[in-house]
Amino acid sequence: MSDSPAGVCFDMDGVLVQSEDHWVSAQRDEILPTAAPNDDIPVAAITGRDYTEVYPDLAAEYDMAVGRDEFEALFEKHGERIYGEHATLLDGAHDLLSDLRAAGVALALTTSAPWAWIDVVDERFDILSQFDAAVSAEDVDGPGKPEPDIYERGAAELGLAPEACWAVEDSTMGARAAVAAGMTTIGFRGDGDETDLSMVDHVASGSADLGELLLGGTRGLPE
């Protein structure tokens, strides 16, 4: 665990981009009831994971009424709407990223979202210019979160060892991935939810908290 980061890997959804409430509603009210109308699939079963990977696991446990292509198409339809119309940028995100860059910290975006959604977010909020690297699950030749591959790739894109990097994650699956990669991990609770983040090193509740942790390392800050 590093005392201060040489690089920071940011998750997108639920951290920099506030889209999780919209995704929870879409999954709970439309996607999962359409996919398995005879079962009550919990949203937690897929939160933080690459939507292109979850179908086999769901099909092994639940009575799926749609095939894999139709299941993924449901996510793609809602993704276009959520990122294009409803998602918002974390308050203070640009200032936080600019301050980290000014302090010499390398930045990577490490997200399960496909590039089609990342591009929509960038078109609306102009965030990719703040990053030295951006890695989608589409770029990784290996399993998605909670496996560490995407974070190992993010560190490699920055030219750093994972142990020299910190990660910021809001989901259990994402936090497990970052911890498995060997990164000091901040659990982000921007909406104060009760997601299991018991495996992380620190918890932040907003961009100000993130700034204190990332720019100040852990010196003088409470666990």
C-alpha positions, 0 to 999 in steps of 0.5 A, spaced: 500 500 500 502 506 497 502 512 502 500 517 496 499 515 489 503 516 483 497 514 479 490 514 480 485 509 476 478 512 476 472 508 475 467 512 471 459 510 473 458 512 480 464 516 481 466 521 476 459 520 472 453 520 476 449 515 473 448 509 478 441 511 480 438 511 473 441 504 472 438 501 478 431 504 476 432 501 469 435 494 471 430 493 477 424 496 473 425 494 465 431 490 464 431 484 469 423 483 469 424 483 461 430 478 461 427 474 467 419 475 468 418 469 472 424 471 477 426 476 481 433 477 480 437 482 484 440 488 481 446 487 486 447 481 482 450 485 476 452 492 479 459 494 477 460 488 472 461 488 464 454 487 462 457 483 456 459 478 461 453 477 466 448 473 462 451 466 463 451 467 470 444 469 470 442 463 465 445 458 470 441 461 476 435 464 473 429 462 468 431 467 462 426 469 457 431 472 452 437 470 449 444 473 450 444 478 444 437 481 446 439 481 453 445 485 451 441 490 447 437 492 453 443 495 456 445 498 450 438 501 449 438 504 456 445 506 456 444 511 450 439 514 454 442 514 460 449 517 458 446 522 453 440 525 457 440 523 464 447 522 467 451 528 470 458 529 472 460 529 479 461 536 482 468 538 482 470 533 478 474 537 473 477 541 479 479 535 482 482 532 476 486 538 474 489 539 481 491 531 481 495 533 474 498 539 477 501 535 482 504 530 477 499 524 478 498 520 472 490 519 471 487 513 468 480 512 467 478 504 468 471 502 466 466 497 465 463 501 460 464 500 452 467 506 448 460 508 445 458 510 452 465 513 454 464 517 448 458 520 449 460 522 456 466 525 453 462 529 448 457 532 454 463 533 459 469 533 456 473 529 461 478 524 457 482 530 456 484 530 463 486 523 463 493 520 461 490 513 459 483 510 458 481 503 459 474 500 457 472 493 459 472 492 451 480 493 451 482 488 456 483 481 453 481 477 460 475 477 465 472 484 467 471 486 474 471 483 480 477 480 477 484 485 477 485 485 469 482 492 468 486 495 473 492 492 471 492 494 464 490 501 467 497 501 471 500 498 465 498 504 460 500 509 466 507 505 466 506 504 473 506 498 478 499 497 480 502 498 487 504 505 486 497 507 484 490 508 488 483 506 485 477 510 486 471 505 486 463 505 488 461 498 487 463 492 491 465 488 484 470 494 482 473 495 489 474 487 489 478 488 482 482 494 485 484 491 491 486 484 487 490 488 483 494 491 489 492 498 489 490 502 495 483 503 494 478 508 496 471 506 496 466 512 494 459 513 497 457 519 493 450 518 494 451 515 501 448 508 499 450 501 503 454 498 498 459 493 501 466 496 501 469 493 507 475 491 503 477 498 501 482 502 505 479 509 505 472 511 504 470 518 501 463 521 500 464 527 495 470 530 491 472 534 497 474 528 500 477 525 494 481 531 494 484 530 501 485 523 500 488 523 493 492 529 494 494 529 501 495 521 501 494 518 508 498 523 512 494 526 518 487 523 515 483 518 519 482 511 517 
